[in-house]
Amino acid sequence: MDKFDQAIIQALKQDARQSISSIAEQVNLSRSSVTARIKNLEQKKVIRGYQVLLSESQKSAVSAYLEIKNVSTCCEDLLAVFNQMPEVITCHGITGDMDLLMFVKAPSMQRLHEIREYIDAHDSIAKVKTHVVMSEWINNRGD
């Protein structure tokens, strides 16, 4: 690898989506020379690939509603279990086939899965149904 290859790699590190023309201008080579060098670096596995780095807003909390069916008639017995998890925002007793509706904000999908598995493994829980929030269109609470 010579100084031109190193300069090309540096330019790609700064912005892998920039045009060949832009890189050629930065490293003082022709477009065809830069293209050939990039192809050679890829073939030699010096450049193994390109990646997408997500903004923090795309990594932010995952929200979900969990519908929970309790085995017993007393849902309050489960509050001690739910209060151990700071990700649980609200928990309401509801009518219908399910007994509780819980709103959870987790830092990742993996953590949401862990919470759901933890709740589902509890002896007093008959069923857990998860609804991941995809979009929020109205929020009059201001949070």
Z-matrix of the N, CA and C atoms (Angstrom, degrees):
N
C 1 1.460
C 2 1.522 1 108.63
N 3 1.302 2 115.87 1 126.06
C 4 1.458 3 119.61 2 178.84
C 5 1.533 4 110.29 3 -100.32
N 6 1.324 5 115.45 4 -174.43
C 7 1.461 6 120.17 5 -177.03
C 8 1.533 7 112.11 6 -63.80
N 9 1.332 8 117.81 7 -30.22
C 10 1.466 9 119.97 8 179.01
C 11 1.534 10 111.19 9 -69.44
N 12 1.346 11 115.80 10 -43.26
C 13 1.463 12 119.80 11 176.89
C 14 1.532 13 110.66 12 -60.69
N 15 1.314 14 115.86 13 -42.89
C 16 1.467 15 120.25 14 178.93
C 17 1.535 16 110.88 15 -63.28
N 18 1.334 17 116.52 16 -39.73
C 19 1.466 18 120.35 17 178.75
C 20 1.531 19 110.76 18 -67.25
N 21 1.325 20 116.88 19 -38.12
C 22 1.468 21 120.51 20 177.09
C 23 1.522 22 110.35 21 -64.16
N 24 1.315 23 116.13 22 -45.39
C 25 1.475 24 120.05 23 178.49
C 26 1.522 25 110.29 24 -60.98
N 27 1.310 26 117.26 25 -42.41
C 28 1.470 27 120.24 26 178.51
C 29 1.525 28 111.14 27 -61.40
N 30 1.325 29 116.17 28 -42.54
C 31 1.472 30 120.05 29 178.72
C 32 1.529 31 110.75 30 -63.82
N 33 1.329 32 117.27 31 -40.40
C 34 1.466 33 120.95 32 178.84
C 35 1.533 34 111.57 33 -67.95
N 36 1.325 35 116.77 34 -34.08
C 37 1.466 36 120.14 35 176.77
C 38 1.530 37 110.68 36 -63.56
N 39 1.326 38 115.69 37 -37.14
C 40 1.463 39 119.79 38 -179.76
C 41 1.512 40 111.46 39 -70.87
N 42 1.344 41 116.03 40 -38.88
C 43 1.466 42 120.21 41 179.36
C 44 1.525 43 108.70 42 -162.01
N 45 1.314 44 116.57 43 98.53
C 46 1.465 45 121.12 44 -176.80
C 47 1.529 46 112.38 45 -70.79
N 48 1.328 47 117.62 46 -11.14
C 49 1.465 48 120.76 47 -179.09
C 50 1.527 49 112.86 48 -97.62
N 51 1.302 50 117.23 49 -1.62
C 52 1.463 51 118.31 50 -179.37
C 53 1.529 52 110.16 51 -67.58
N 54 1.301 53 115.80 52 156.54
C 55 1.461 54 121.36 53 -175.62
C 56 1.530 55 111.30 54 -71.66
N 57 1.325 56 114.00 55 156.65
C 58 1.463 57 120.29 56 175.22
C 59 1.524 58 109.57 57 -59.64
N 60 1.327 59 116.47 58 -38.28
C 61 1.475 60 120.73 59 178.69
C 62 1.519 61 111.01 60 -59.42
N 63 1.316 62 116.07 61 -42.29
C 64 1.465 63 120.42 62 179.96
C 65 1.525 64 110.83 63 -64.65
N 66 1.320 65 116.17 64 -44.29
C 67 1.472 66 119.97 65 178.95
C 68 1.525 67 109.98 66 -64.49
N 69 1.334 68 116.80 67 -43.63
C 70 1.473 69 121.18 68 179.55
C 71 1.523 70 111.03 69 -57.23
N 72 1.326 71 115.21 70 -41.33
C 73 1.462 72 119.90 71 179.53
C 74 1.533 73 110.92 72 -65.48
N 75 1.323 74 116.79 73 -40.03
C 76 1.468 75 121.27 74 -178.38
C 77 1.531 76 112.27 75 -67.32
N 78 1.336 77 116.23 76 -36.64
C 79 1.475 78 119.49 77 -174.36
C 80 1.538 79 113.04 78 -101.65
N 81 1.338 80 116.13 79 2.09
C 82 1.471 81 121.96 80 178.26
C 83 1.534 82 113.34 81 60.38
N 84 1.322 83 115.36 82 47.45
C 85 1.459 84 122.27 83 174.08
C 86 1.527 85 108.78 84 -131.64
N 87 1.323 86 116.48 85 165.80
C 88 1.468 87 120.10 86 176.78
C 89 1.540 88 109.36 87 -74.79
N 90 1.329 89 114.55 88 160.22
C 91 1.470 90 119.60 89 178.24
C 92 1.528 91 111.13 90 -60.13
N 93 1.328 92 116.64 91 -42.98
C 94 1.474 93 119.54 92 -178.54
C 95 1.530 94 111.35 93 -64.21
N 96 1.328 95 116.47 94 -36.57
C 97 1.466 96 120.56 95 178.19
C 98 1.533 97 110.74 96 -67.32
N 99 1.323 98 116.83 97 -42.63
C 100 1.474 99 120.81 98 178.49
C 101 1.524 100 110.15 99 -64.14
N 102 1.331 101 116.79 100 -43.33
C 103 1.463 102 121.04 101 178.94
C 104 1.529 103 110.20 102 -59.73
N 105 1.320 104 117.36 103 -46.28
C 106 1.467 105 121.81 104 179.99
C 107 1.527 106 111.00 105 -63.34
N 108 1.321 107 116.28 106 -41.12
C 109 1.467 108 119.83 107 -179.51
C 110 1.534 109 111.37 108 -67.05
N 111 1.326 110 117.21 109 -41.34
C 112 1.473 111 120.33 110 178.30
C 113 1.525 112 109.56 111 -63.45
N 114 1.320 113 116.21 112 -44.53
C 115 1.468 114 120.29 113 179.18
C 116 1.530 115 109.87 114 -60.41
N 117 1.327 116 117.50 115 -42.92
C 118 1.461 117 122.31 116 178.71
C 119 1.535 118 110.98 117 -63.65
N 120 1.325 119 117.41 118 -42.69
C 121 1.473 120 121.53 119 178.53
C 122 1.527 121 110.93 120 -64.35
N 123 1.325 122 117.03 121 -36.37
C 124 1.463 123 120.95 122 176.93
C 125 1.527 124 110.94 123 -68.37
N 126 1.344 125 116.98 124 -42.93
C 127 1.472 126 121.26 125 -179.75
C 128 1.524 127 111.69 126 -64.82
N 129 1.321 128 116.25 127 -36.49
C 130 1.472 129 121.03 128 178.84
C 131 1.530 130 112.05 129 -80.22
N 132 1.332 131 116.20 130 -0.52
C 133 1.477 132 122.95 131 -179.93
C 134 1.530 133 112.71 132 65.74
N 135 1.322 134 117.00 133 19.55
C 136 1.468 135 119.92 134 170.80
C 137 1.524 136 107.39 135 -68.47
N 138 1.329 137 115.13 136 -45.15
C 139 1.470 138 121.22 137 171.01
C 140 1.523 139 105.38 138 -99.88
N 141 1.333 140 116.10 139 112.92
C 142 1.464 141 120.33 140 -176.22
C 143 1.511 142 113.00 141 -95.48
N 144 1.306 143 117.39 142 -10.13
C 145 1.454 144 118.88 143 179.72
C 146 1.512 145 110.99 144 162.48
N 147 1.293 146 113.86 145 179.90
C 148 1.457 147 122.38 146 -179.86
C 149 1.522 148 106.28 147 -126.57
N 150 1.304 149 117.74 148 151.06
C 151 1.458 150 119.69 149 -176.13
C 152 1.508 151 111.91 150 -134.52
N 153 1.318 152 113.53 151 160.74
C 154 1.454 153 121.33 152 174.64
C 155 1.522 154 107.12 153 -103.08
N 156 1.315 155 117.13 154 126.58
C 157 1.457 156 121.87 155 175.04
C 158 1.520 157 107.45 156 -106.25
N 159 1.315 158 116.22 157 120.76
C 160 1.455 159 120.69 158 -176.52
C 161 1.516 160 111.30 159 -80.61
N 162 1.308 161 114.77 160 147.14
C 163 1.455 162 119.30 161 175.08
C 164 1.526 163 109.04 162 -70.25
N 165 1.306 164 116.22 163 162.16
C 166 1.460 165 120.21 164 -179.27
C 167 1.523 166 111.87 165 -59.07
N 168 1.334 167 117.09 166 -32.54
C 169 1.461 168 118.82 167 -179.40
C 170 1.522 169 111.25 168 -63.84
N 171 1.325 170 117.25 169 -27.24
C 172 1.456 171 120.39 170 178.25
C 173 1.523 172 112.10 171 -81.54
N 174 1.309 173 116.95 172 -16.41
C 175 1.460 174 121.35 173 179.64
C 176 1.528 175 111.65 174 -96.09
N 177 1.301 176 116.77 175 -4.22
C 178 1.456 177 119.92 176 -171.32
C 179 1.515 178 112.53 177 -67.75
N 180 1.285 179 114.77 178 178.20
C 181 1.461 180 123.68 179 -172.25
C 182 1.524 181 113.48 180 -49.26
N 183 1.309 182 113.36 181 145.62
C 184 1.459 183 122.55 182 173.51
C 185 1.520 184 105.99 183 -100.04
N 186 1.331 185 115.89 184 127.69
C 187 1.460 186 120.31 185 178.51
C 188 1.512 187 109.31 186 -106.06
N 189 1.324 188 115.54 187 145.74
C 190 1.464 189 119.85 188 179.15
C 191 1.514 190 109.70 189 -153.99
N 192 1.314 191 114.45 190 153.41
C 193 1.456 192 122.23 191 170.64
C 194 1.521 193 106.67 192 -105.97
N 195 1.313 194 116.02 193 132.10
C 196 1.450 195 120.80 194 176.65
C 197 1.527 196 108.18 195 -112.44
N 198 1.315 197 116.49 196 122.11
C 199 1.454 198 121.08 197 172.03
C 200 1.524 199 106.01 198 -90.62
N 201 1.321 200 116.26 199 129.48
C 202 1.463 201 120.39 200 -174.43
C 203 1.521 202 110.07 201 -125.81
N 204 1.322 203 115.48 202 129.83
C 205 1.463 204 121.38 203 174.45
C 206 1.517 205 107.10 204 -106.14
N 207 1.316 206 114.94 205 124.62
C 208 1.452 207 123.05 206 -177.62
C 209 1.525 208 109.84 207 -92.24
N 210 1.324 209 116.86 208 147.72
C 211 1.469 210 121.37 209 177.10
C 212 1.521 211 110.60 210 -73.45
N 213 1.326 212 116.10 211 -43.18
C 214 1.466 213 120.11 212 -178.26
C 215 1.526 214 110.73 213 -92.65
N 216 1.300 215 115.38 214 175.17
C 217 1.471 216 119.73 215 179.70
C 218 1.517 217 112.25 216 -87.03
N 219 1.329 218 117.84 217 -10.42
C 220 1.469 219 120.98 218 -177.35
C 221 1.528 220 110.45 219 -104.57
N 222 1.312 221 115.66 220 98.85
C 223 1.471 222 121.00 221 -179.88
C 224 1.522 223 112.40 222 -71.69
N 225 1.327 224 116.63 223 -24.15
C 226 1.471 225 119.72 224 -177.47
C 227 1.523 226 112.15 225 -60.74
N 228 1.323 227 117.45 226 -23.06
C 229 1.464 228 120.42 227 178.64
C 230 1.527 229 111.88 228 -63.15
N 231 1.319 230 116.33 229 -24.35
C 232 1.464 231 120.69 230 -178.14
C 233 1.521 232 113.41 231 -84.96
N 234 1.321 233 117.56 232 -12.81
C 235 1.467 234 120.41 233 -175.92
C 236 1.521 235 112.98 234 -59.16
N 237 1.327 236 117.07 235 -35.97
C 238 1.465 237 120.21 236 178.90
C 239 1.531 238 110.34 237 -63.27
N 240 1.323 239 116.47 238 -37.08
C 241 1.471 240 121.09 239 178.02
C 242 1.527 241 110.17 240 -67.03
N 243 1.329 242 116.43 241 -46.96
C 244 1.456 243 121.12 242 -177.02
C 245 1.525 244 112.21 243 -69.50
N 246 1.316 245 117.30 244 -33.94
C 247 1.468 246 120.80 245 -179.84
C 248 1.523 247 112.82 246 -67.67
N 249 1.324 248 117.99 247 -15.11
C 250 1.467 249 121.74 248 178.29
C 251 1.526 250 111.98 249 -75.56
N 252 1.326 251 116.07 250 -13.78
C 253 1.463 252 120.12 251 -176.41
C 254 1.524 253 110.20 252 -108.33
N 255 1.329 254 118.05 253 111.31
C 256 1.467 255 120.62 254 -178.55
C 257 1.534 256 113.11 255 -65.60
N 258 1.323 257 117.16 256 -16.39
C 259 1.459 258 121.00 257 -179.99
C 260 1.527 259 112.67 258 -73.68
N 261 1.332 260 116.77 259 -17.42
C 262 1.468 261 120.52 260 179.20
C 263 1.523 262 108.27 261 -75.96
N 264 1.329 263 115.81 262 116.46
C 265 1.463 264 121.41 263 -177.21
C 266 1.524 265 110.56 264 -90.39
N 267 1.317 266 116.74 265 -50.39
C 268 1.469 267 120.75 266 177.72
C 269 1.522 268 109.49 267 -139.63
N 270 1.321 269 114.67 268 156.62
C 271 1.458 270 121.22 269 174.42
C 272 1.523 271 106.81 270 -145.62
N 273 1.329 272 115.86 271 120.36
C 274 1.460 273 121.43 272 -177.00
C 275 1.520 274 110.64 273 -120.34
N 276 1.323 275 116.01 274 142.02
C 277 1.461 276 120.89 275 168.38
C 278 1.522 277 107.17 276 -78.16
N 279 1.329 278 116.99 277 133.31
C 280 1.466 279 120.70 278 -176.12
C 281 1.527 280 111.27 279 -129.61
N 282 1.318 281 115.49 280 164.51
C 283 1.459 282 121.20 281 175.56
C 284 1.524 283 109.13 282 -91.02
N 285 1.309 284 116.01 283 166.04
C 286 1.464 285 120.41 284 177.32
C 287 1.516 286 111.71 285 105.82
N 288 1.325 287 115.40 286 -159.58
C 289 1.467 288 121.14 287 -176.38
C 290 1.526 289 113.15 288 -68.57
N 291 1.316 290 116.73 289 -29.76
C 292 1.466 291 120.85 290 -179.05
C 293 1.528 292 109.00 291 -101.82
N 294 1.316 293 116.59 292 159.32
C 295 1.467 294 121.12 293 -175.42
C 296 1.526 295 113.67 294 -99.57
N 297 1.335 296 116.31 295 -33.99
C 298 1.458 297 120.58 296 -174.30
C 299 1.523 298 110.52 297 -131.24
N 300 1.317 299 115.13 298 148.88
C 301 1.459 300 121.31 299 172.33
C 302 1.521 301 106.62 300 -125.32
N 303 1.321 302 115.27 301 117.16
C 304 1.455 303 121.28 302 -176.11
C 305 1.525 304 109.25 303 -114.29
N 306 1.336 305 116.53 304 137.18
C 307 1.457 306 121.91 305 174.37
C 308 1.523 307 107.66 306 -106.90
N 309 1.337 308 116.05 307 127.49
C 310 1.459 309 122.48 308 -175.19
C 311 1.520 310 109.43 309 -126.35
N 312 1.342 311 116.45 310 137.68
C 313 1.468 312 122.32 311 171.02
C 314 1.519 313 106.96 312 -120.79
N 315 1.325 314 115.55 313 112.91
C 316 1.461 315 121.09 314 -178.37
C 317 1.536 316 109.51 315 -112.31
N 318 1.324 317 117.49 316 152.21
C 319 1.462 318 119.91 317 -179.00
C 320 1.531 319 114.04 318 -70.96
N 321 1.337 320 116.74 319 -16.22
C 322 1.466 321 119.96 320 -179.35
C 323 1.524 322 109.64 321 -156.67
N 324 1.317 323 115.41 322 164.87
C 325 1.451 324 120.55 323 176.19
C 326 1.531 325 109.65 324 -64.57
N 327 1.326 326 116.86 325 -36.41
C 328 1.469 327 120.82 326 177.93
C 329 1.523 328 110.78 327 -60.32
N 330 1.331 329 117.07 328 -44.23
C 331 1.469 330 119.90 329 179.81
C 332 1.527 331 110.28 330 -66.93
N 333 1.323 332 118.35 331 -38.84
C 334 1.467 333 120.97 332 176.16
C 335 1.522 334 109.73 333 -59.42
N 336 1.315 335 116.97 334 -42.92
C 337 1.461 336 121.33 335 178.21
C 338 1.534 337 110.76 336 -61.17
N 339 1.331 338 116.69 337 -42.98
C 340 1.467 339 120.89 338 178.86
C 341 1.527 340 111.17 339 -61.87
N 342 1.323 341 116.67 340 -42.98
C 343 1.471 342 120.97 341 179.06
C 344 1.520 343 110.20 342 -62.47
N 345 1.322 344 115.44 343 -46.74
C 346 1.460 345 120.04 344 -179.43
C 347 1.528 346 110.99 345 -61.47
N 348 1.317 347 117.27 346 -43.84
C 349 1.465 348 121.34 347 179.44
C 350 1.533 349 110.98 348 -64.20
N 351 1.320 350 116.59 349 -39.77
C 352 1.463 351 121.39 350 178.80
C 353 1.528 352 110.76 351 -62.27
N 354 1.321 353 116.01 352 -46.00
C 355 1.465 354 120.54 353 179.66
C 356 1.525 355 110.08 354 -65.68
N 357 1.318 356 116.58 355 -45.41
C 358 1.460 357 121.81 356 -177.18
C 359 1.534 358 111.75 357 -63.54
N 360 1.319 359 117.62 358 -29.70
C 361 1.461 360 121.80 359 -178.97
C 362 1.532 361 112.90 360 -77.36
N 363 1.317 362 117.21 361 -13.03
C 364 1.468 363 120.66 362 -178.53
C 365 1.526 364 109.48 363 -68.26
N 366 1.332 365 116.66 364 136.59
C 367 1.468 366 122.24 365 -176.57
C 368 1.522 367 113.66 366 -59.70
N 369 1.318 368 117.56 367 -29.33
C 370 1.466 369 121.05 368 -176.78
C 371 1.528 370 113.42 369 -82.68
N 372 1.320 371 117.49 370 -3.93
C 373 1.463 372 121.17 371 -176.99
C 374 1.530 373 109.57 372 -99.26
N 375 1.338 374 115.44 373 125.18
C 376 1.466 375 120.68 374 178.12
C 377 1.529 376 110.94 375 -90.77
N 378 1.337 377 116.76 376 -34.62
C 379 1.467 378 119.76 377 -175.14
C 380 1.515 379 109.65 378 -158.97
N 381 1.336 380 116.07 379 143.54
C 382 1.463 381 122.46 380 173.49
C 383 1.526 382 107.22 381 -129.18
N 384 1.316 383 115.32 382 129.70
C 385 1.463 384 121.41 383 177.18
C 386 1.523 385 106.94 384 -120.61
N 387 1.340 386 117.06 385 125.69
C 388 1.458 387 122.13 386 -174.36
C 389 1.523 388 111.29 387 -106.43
N 390 1.325 389 115.62 388 133.51
C 391 1.463 390 122.55 389 175.70
C 392 1.527 391 107.57 390 -123.95
N 393 1.342 392 117.00 391 104.22
C 394 1.461 393 121.31 392 179.82
C 395 1.526 394 108.55 393 -77.73
N 396 1.324 395 116.39 394 133.45
C 397 1.464 396 121.86 395 178.97
C 398 1.529 397 108.51 396 -75.37
N 399 1.325 398 115.49 397 122.09
C 400 1.468 399 120.78 398 179.51
C 401 1.527 400 111.19 399 -94.76
N 402 1.334 401 116.54 400 -38.17
C 403 1.461 402 121.77 401 -178.48
C 404 1.520 403 108.68 402 -147.66
N 405 1.315 404 114.76 403 152.17
C 406 1.470 405 119.92 404 172.86
C 407 1.511 406 107.04 405 -120.68
N 408 1.310 407 116.39 406 117.09
C 409 1.451 408 120.36 407 -177.45
C 410 1.513 409 113.31 408 -100.68
N 411 1.311 410 117.54 409 -30.83
C 412 1.458 411 120.28 410 178.94
C 413 1.527 412 107.23 411 -134.45
N 414 1.315 413 115.46 412 132.16
C 415 1.465 414 121.62 413 174.34
C 416 1.511 415 106.70 414 -144.68
N 417 1.302 416 116.95 415 96.52
C 418 1.457 417 121.54 416 -179.78
C 419 1.527 418 112.91 417 -89.06
N 420 1.325 419 116.41 418 3.18
C 421 1.464 420 120.31 419 179.18
C 422 1.521 421 111.63 420 -83.82
N 423 1.334 422 116.99 421 -20.28
C 424 1.458 423 120.08 422 178.94
C 425 1.514 424 113.92 423 84.75
N 426 1.332 425 118.86 424 8.89
C 427 1.481 426 119.20 425 177.97
C 428 1.498 427 112.54 426 -107.15
